Amino acid sequence: MNSGIRHIIFFIMIVAMVYVSYAYMIRPANEYLTQQRLQMEAGRAKLEELRRATAASEDLSVQLEQMEKIIREFESKLPPSSEIHTVLENVTLIAQRHGLVPKMIRTLKTTTNGGYIEQPLEMELHGDFNSYYAFLLELERLDRITKIRQLELKKKSKYEGQMEAKFVMSIFFQNSKA
């Protein structure tokens, strides 16, 4: 065999080795690397999603703490239901202090709503308008939660500046069963 044929055979063998190594080593390795890269990107995407969820949960934790604080503050303004007579006495004293004459105070049917009880009181007070206005302002400043419903004011025709007020006032209490 002469050297020209050897060179051609050698060249064909080198090309065959390159082809075989590419087909059986490099291409599978590239495919494996591509799969690994895709898996890694998917893992990074999940990790980023987890980071966002963690940040959101931390925000929710802060909001939950704030809501719990607000609920505790709200509940601190709700006396236990055993103190209804004390709150009623305070309201009567406030009315008398402002020169109003309580003509009628009647309790209505209580309403239970989850964590609190609403006790409506029907009241009728007589006196002058300025005294009634001062009474309402002082009720508003009480630490307890109250609500005025069905307010009806009538002027007494006999006396100048005198009036009659009929209203339903709701006082809220803690539900001892909740």
KOLLO-125081 format. One line per 3 residues: number of its first residue (from 1); for each residue x, y, z of C-alpha. Coordinates in Angstrom, 2 decimals, decimal comma. Each point is the difference from the previous one (the first is absolute). Example, Ala and Ser with C-alpha at 12.3 -4.5 7.8 and 13.67 -1.06 7.14 Angstrom:
# KOLLO-125081
1> 12,30 -4,50 7,80 | 1,37 3,44 -0,66
//
This chain:
# KOLLO-125081
1> 0,00 0,00 0,00 | 1,36 3,22 -0,89 | -0,05 3,07 2,19
4> -2,82 1,77 -1,93 | -2,46 -2,82 0,71 | 1,15 -0,09 3,63
7> -0,67 3,71 0,29 | -3,51 -0,41 -1,45 | -0,81 -2,95 2,30
10> 1,43 1,91 2,96 | -2,07 3,05 -0,98 | -3,16 -2,14 -0,34
13> 0,67 -1,57 3,42 | 0,46 3,42 1,62 | -3,26 1,24 -1,57
16> -1,75 -3,20 1,15 | 1,35 0,48 3,55 | -1,21 3,60 0,04
19> -3,44 -1,11 -1,19 | -0,22 -2,90 2,50 | 1,20 2,18 2,91
22> -2,50 2,73 -0,95 | -2,89 -2,46 -0,46 | 0,66 -2,09 3,11
25> 1,67 2,42 2,41 | -0,42 3,68 -0,78 | -3,66 0,07 -1,12
28> -1,26 -2,06 3,01 | 2,10 2,17 2,29 | -1,49 3,16 -1,54
31> -3,53 -1,40 0,33 | 0,68 -0,89 3,64 | 1,35 3,50 0,68
34> -3,05 1,55 -1,68 | -2,31 -2,08 2,18 | 1,97 0,92 3,12
37> -0,11 3,69 -0,96 | -3,81 -0,18 -0,47 | -0,41 -1,73 3,37
40> 2,22 2,60 1,65 | -2,01 2,86 -1,54 | -3,24 -1,63 1,16
43> 1,50 -0,34 3,50 | 1,04 3,68 -0,04 | -3,50 1,01 -1,09
46> -1,52 -2,00 2,87 | 2,53 1,50 2,40 | -0,92 3,52 -1,15
49> -3,69 -0,84 0,39 | 0,75 -1,28 3,51 | 1,85 3,24 0,82
52> -2,99 2,05 -1,14 | -2,39 -2,21 1,99 | 2,22 0,33 3,08
55> 0,03 3,78 -0,34 | -3,78 0,01 -0,40 | -0,44 -2,24 3,04
58> 2,20 2,32 2,05 | -2,23 2,90 -1,10 | -3,05 -2,06 0,96
61> 1,57 -0,77 3,38 | 0,48 3,72 0,64 | -3,57 0,70 -1,09
64> -1,28 -2,83 2,20 | 1,84 1,44 3,01 | -1,49 3,42 -0,74
67> -3,49 -1,48 -0,28 | 0,45 -1,91 3,27 | 1,07 3,24 1,69
70> -3,08 1,80 -1,38 | -2,25 -2,84 1,17 | 1,54 0,10 3,51
73> -0,52 3,77 0,07 | -3,60 -0,42 -1,17 | -0,67 -2,72 2,57
76> 1,47 2,16 2,77 | -2,81 2,47 -0,72 | -2,59 -2,73 0,45
79> -0,86 -0,50 3,68 | -1,01 -3,47 1,16 | -3,76 -0,56 -0,12
82> -0,05 -0,07 3,81 | 0,78 3,76 -0,02 | -3,15 1,05 -1,87
85> -1,45 1,61 3,12 | 3,20 2,08 0,45 | -0,13 1,33 -3,55
88> -3,72 0,75 0,35 | 0,69 1,83 3,27 | 2,77 2,04 -1,67
91> -2,32 1,03 -2,85 | -2,68 1,05 2,51 | 2,53 2,00 2,03
94> 1,28 1,75 -3,14 | -3,58 0,96 -0,92 | -0,70 1,34 3,50
97> 3,32 1,86 0,14 | -1,01 1,93 -3,11 | -3,41 0,90 1,44
100> -2,01 -2,51 -1,97 | -2,89 -1,80 1,66 | -0,23 -3,70 -0,94
103> -3,72 -0,74 -0,46 | 0,40 -3,55 -1,26 | 2,80 -2,54 -0,35
106> -1,01 -3,41 -1,31 | 2,18 -2,87 -1,14 | -0,90 -1,64 -3,29
109> 0,81 -3,48 -1,28 | 3,75 -0,72 -0,10 | 1,71 -1,11 -3,18
112> 2,94 -2,42 0,06 | 2,55 0,32 -2,81 | 2,99 -2,34 0,24
115> 2,33 1,62 2,50 | -2,27 2,76 1,31 | -3,48 0,70 1,33
118> -2,02 3,06 -0,99 | -2,34 1,29 2,70 | -2,41 2,65 -1,34
121> -1,49 2,45 2,50 | -3,02 2,12 -0,78 | 0,35 3,34 1,77
124> -2,05 3,14 0,35 | 1,67 3,11 1,38 | -1,43 3,48 0,63
127> 2,02 3,20 0,25 | 1,44 2,76 -2,11 | 1,74 -0,55 -3,31
130> 3,45 1,14 1,17 | -0,11 -2,49 2,88 | -1,00 -2,78 -2,38
133> 2,80 0,96 -2,37 | 2,54 -0,04 2,90 | -1,41 -3,41 1,05
136> 0,62 -1,41 -3,50 | 3,54 1,40 -0,09 | 0,85 -1,61 3,33
139> -1,50 -3,32 -1,13 | 2,24 0,17 -3,05 | 3,09 0,39 2,20
142> -0,78 -3,08 2,10 | 2,49 -2,87 -0,21 | -2,89 -2,32 -0,73
145> -1,46 -0,60 -3,42 | -3,51 1,41 -0,36 | -2,25 0,82 -2,92
148> -3,04 2,28 -0,20 | -2,89 -1,28 -2,12 | -3,47 1,35 -0,78
151> 0,50 3,50 1,32 | -3,13 2,14 0,33 | 0,16 3,57 1,31
154> -3,14 1,99 0,82 | -0,21 3,58 1,12 | -2,21 0,60 3,02
157> -2,40 2,74 -0,93 | -0,49 1,26 3,56 | 3,65 0,79 0,78
160> 2,50 1,82 -2,19 | 3,14 -2,10 -0,71 | -1,43 -3,11 1,66
163> -0,25 -3,25 -1,88 | -0,84 -3,65 0,28 | 2,40 -2,59 -1,41
166> -0,99 -3,60 -0,70 | 2,69 -2,30 -1,30 | 1,31 -3,52 0,02
169> 3,60 -0,31 1,17 | 1,90 -3,26 -0,46 | 2,72 -0,99 2,44
172> 2,40 -2,75 -1,04 | 1,37 -2,66 2,38 | 2,34 -2,96 -0,21
175> -1,68 -3,30 -0,62 | 1,12 -2,14 2,90 | -0,78 -3,19 -2,00
178> 2,32 0,97 -2,91
//
